[in-house]
Amino acid sequence: MQGVLTGFAVIAVVIAVGYVLGLRGHLGPQGREVLTKLAFHVASPALLFTTLATADLSVVFSSRLLVTALSTVAVAGVFVAVGVVRGWGVGRTTIGALCSGYVNSGNLGIPIAVYVLGDASLVAPVLLFQLVLVTPVAVTILDLSGGGARGPLWRRLLTPLRNPIALGSLAGVAVAATGLRVPDPVMDPLTLIGNMSVPAVLLAFGISLCGSTMPMRGADREPVLLAVALKAVGQPAVAWALASWVFGLRGAQLLDVVVTSALPAAQNLYTYASTYEVGERLARDAILVSTVVSVPALVGVAAVLG
C-alpha cells in the first residue's frame, strides 16, 4: 500500500508544479507545446533506447507477457469496436484504445513494483511489450491517419522508421538482441537526456490543466467514461481471469500481473495526442480520471491478492 501511495504522490507533485507554471505563465504561451515536443522528439526516444538496450529480452517469452498482451488487446479491441460503431474516427479511437490498455509502467509502475511487489524487474514484461510493439504500432496508425497517409506508398511503408518513438524502441531492442555494449560516452548523454522525459511529460500535463473544464464533459464524455471503465475495471478483470484460469498463476505471480494491469493510463499518451493534435482532451481526461480511480483499485487488489 505504501508503494501505491508513494508512486501517486510523486506524480501528483510534479503535475502540480506544471499546473502552477501554467497558471503563472512562467514558460510562456508555448510552454506546454515545447515540453511536449521535447519529450516526443528527443527525451522519450532516448529513454526508450537506454531502457531497452540493457533489458533482458528473455521476459518476452514469459507467461506474464502473454497475460499483459492478451488483456491489452481485449480492452483495446472493445474500445475500437465501440469507436467504429460510434464513428469517433481513426485517430481519436486510437488514442482512446491506448488509454484503455496502455498502463503507466514507467514513472508509476516501477515504484509500485518496488514497494508493493518487491522487485522492479517485475514490471519489465509490460514495459517491453508496450515499448516494442504497442507504441510503434499506435504511432504508425496515428501517422498514417494524419499527414502520413498522404503520399507515395514507399513513404507510407517507411512511416515507422521516421517516427522518433518507434526508432528509439527498435534501436534499443536491436542493441539488446545483439548483446552489444554501447560505450559510456554515448550512453551517458542519452541517459541524461532520457531522464528529462517523465518530468517533461508530467509538467506538460499539469500545464494543460490550467483553464480546462471539468473532466468527462462535452463531446468526449462517452469515450472518456468507456476508456476509464476499461482501464480501471476491464483490464485487471481480464488479466486476473487469464492469469488464474488459463495460465494457472497463483500467489505472487497472480498479484504481479493483476497489479500491473490495474495501473492507470500512462501520461505519455497525452504527448502522443498533443503531437498528432487528435483526442487531446480525451487523453487528458482519461489519464486524470483513471489515475484517481486506480488508487482505490490498486489498494484493493494488493489487499485481496497480497
C-alpha angles and dihedrals in degrees: 000000000000090000092053093051093043093051093049092045092056092050093045093053095051092045089049090053089052091049091053091048090052093045093053095038094229092149095043129236092304096049096107093045093050093049091047093051091045091054096044101042103031120008102039095048089050091049092048092049096049092044096049097037090068098034126118103243092195088087087072088078096048125114089237089064092051091052090048093047096047095045091048093049091047098055094037089051091054092052092047091050092051091043092054092049093046094044097236094155132246098274096044092045091050092053091047092049090052091050088052097056113006104100130205094252097155120049093017104024095055097054091043090049089053099045101032104028097027097229127074092202091068090078091056097093094056091041092053094044092052096044098042102039116007098046098048091045094047097047090046090054090048090049094050094044090055132035092328091068091066112075144054121324094248091056092050091050090053093051095109090054092056097051115094094212093051092043093052092049096045093045091052092050091048091054093047093047094051094044093232119158115224110222115251094241086062101036098045096059090044090051091050092050092044090055088068093062103081096041091047092051093047094046091049089049091051092049090051090060092064111108092355123139125246113289123259096033132120126011094337096056096095098047091043092052091048094047093048093047092050093045100044100035112009101052097045090047093050091045091051092049093048095043096048103032104031105028098027095229117168139177117356094003092055091047091051097056096041094048093050092047090051092059114115126253113291120257093227088070087075088056090056092047092049094046093052093035094230131118093358096150091042091054094043095049095042092050093047097046096041089051091054094044094047093063095074090034093057093043089051094048092048091048096048101039098028 
